[in-house]
Amino acid sequence: MKDGGRAREYGDYIETESRRLGDLIGNILDFSSIESGERSYRFEKVDFAAAVADVLATFEIRAREAGFQVVLEERPTGPLWVRADRQAVAQVLTNLLDNAFKFSGTSREIRLRLDEDDGFARLLVQDFGVGISKQEQAKIFDRFHRVGNGLVREVRGSGLGLSIVHHIVEEHGGDIVVESAPGRGSTFVVRFPLALEGAELAAAEGAQ
């Protein structure tokens, strides 16, 4: 039993490290394509609420293994249509969740809320971890920036995740902000424009 338990422990460690390295390589490749101007997006009509649910489903096992509780507190009852690249939307949420995992400290709770906000689909990702100072908040979307907090000194990563998120959101005509304070956790608020329909779409295309 001891040998079996140790084998499972090693297996979990290898899986965790493999996932971490995969995410790291993915972010580096994505950043490289952004820097070279080769990053392109395939825009289509995407149900933002369904995209969020899909990403959360893939995170379920990881969260459970790490002892995290990830709760979607609020979401619309129907579709929340945006014009977006489906994979890019998934990457935004994946990177935000990964960031919340890394900087939750001893907390093991992450909350999400999804709603409509003045023509935008809005997603809030809230952790209850170490938080970010006002000085750091102005830099966290810069490439290679790592939070200069002694409490997170051991957190590993490329420093590219939030920079990539910022680029994707801007390319989609959206925005992202953070609300945070040291020791009080962080809430990232990201918005994607809702898809226009009918007369609105025709008017927008005519104005171009």
Disulfide bonds with the S-S distance in Angstrom:
none
